[in-house]
Each structure stands twice: as structure tokens, then as C-alpha cells.
Amino acid sequence: MLYQNKKSNKLKITFLGTGTSQGVPVIACDCNVCQSKDEKDKRLRSSIMVETNDTTIVIDSGPDFRQQMLRENVKKLDAVVFTHEHKDHVAGLDDVRSFNYIQQKAMDVYALERVNQALKREYAYVFSKDKYPGVPQLNLHNITDEKFTIKNVTITPIKVMHISLPILAYRINDFTYITDASYISEEEKLKIKGSKILVVNALRKKKHFSHFCLSEALELIKEINPEKAYITHISHQMGLTKDIKNELPANVALAYDGQQIII
């Protein structure tokens, strides 16, 4: 109903996945989280879908991309935007082939030049001179830290650090999405401030070398002071959702797969 109003500038955000690189449950793990029957403890690899009246964008297409698209019954996709090149964020890109066929055009892909070069290595068969029939059709766009626009959606990149690897978070209107960050400079935090909705990664409670832990994520949330914040990129080491939610401030929640928010 929201998207029938062509003058609406609202965003619909769907959490396609909220888990870390291994997902939850982890293969062969017998911990109480991996054995939980609670659907909110089952997490595919982290990704979101952003929708406006006439534009649908996915940020990161990990190994679960096909499953996520089928679960959400996605019939149209305008672009894929990448945060960085790690396998848990790019491994599902081959499955845009279905959208190529249905939409009869190449898929627009937006990423740092370094990330696009990694995609060319990862998917060498897509970019070879003698293409096998049916390979994905990709239209790669190099982005920087400057704003860019996909149809009616303007996106502001935010530089964050994943240990020593510079990657991108993104702000769209009053919504900011941060994944795989372990450090954000004061200068880049200025791009986040004023966000009404903030999504930020927190791997677990115990400090981690390449991701925010829960206390670090909560410190950032307190500093930014959004109306609502969601934790994503969550590992089984975080604990059960039903337990963690009781430890969080009133404006903070653990995101869960399939959750939708409108801003």
C-alpha cells in the first residue's frame, strides 16, 4: 500500500539476513543458540533490501542471496550495492541471472573500484571474452566516498574500517546501515549523525579484532542518538535473542531475518 503513492519518499527496509559470515546455526555446532527453536535465532548472512515507490536495491549479496530473494518473493531488482569484497557479502552475485532474464537487462552493481576488481577475479567467467551462454550480465559502477544516485535513491557512502580494510557503510535519507565495522573516524561519524534509524554490526559481547562487540556498538548508538537502532551481523556467540533483548536500551533491538521497517 505504501508504494502506490508515487509522491511518497519513504523507505522500506527488509533485513534479508542478520548473521555473521558463518550464519546461525553454525554447521556442526551444539551450542544453545545454534540448537534454539526460536526463529529469531536463525540468521542468514547479512544483507538488506531497500525499497521506494519504484526502486529496489540490495546491499550485499552473500551466499544466501537466492534463498533470501525467494523468501521475500522479490520480483524486481534495480541494483546491488556492495560494502566490501569478503565472501559472505559477494558470494551470491551469480544468482542475479534470474533478474537478467526477467528484466531483460544487465544488473547494475555499485562498489569501490577495489571491490569491483575483486568481483572480476571472483567471477572471471562473467567477464571473459568468450562468455558461456547464460552467465550473469553485470554493469559495474565504480563509486568513491561521494554521494551517488540510483534512480530516485541518493546514497551517501560512509568510510569505516574492518580491521585494516577500508569498507563502506551507507546512509539513505535518515537511515544508516553499517556492517563489518571495527572503527569509524570522527569525521565519518558526522555523516551518520541525525539518522533516525541506525543499523550497526555487533558480533558478540566479547571484544573482537575486526568487528564491533555489543558494548562498542551501544557506545556508537548512544553517541549518534537515533530514534531507533538495530544490531546486525550477529554470531551465535552473542547469545539467545530472548535473553539479549532484555539487556538492551529501550531504543535498541537485535534485528532478525525478515524484519521490515519503514522510515
ABEGO torsion letter per residue (X at the ends): XAAABAABABBBBBBABABBAAEOBBBGBABAAAABABAAABBBBBBBBBBBAABBBBBEBBAAAAAAAAAAGBABBABBBBABABAAAAAAAAAAAAAAAAAGBBBBBBBBAAAAAAAAAABAAAABABBBBGBBBBBBBBBBABBBBBEABBBBBBBBBBEABBBBBBBBEABBBBBGBABBBAAAAAAABGBABBBBBBABABBBAABBBAAAAAAAAAAAGBABBBBBGBBAAAEBAAAAAAABBAABBBBBBGBBBBX
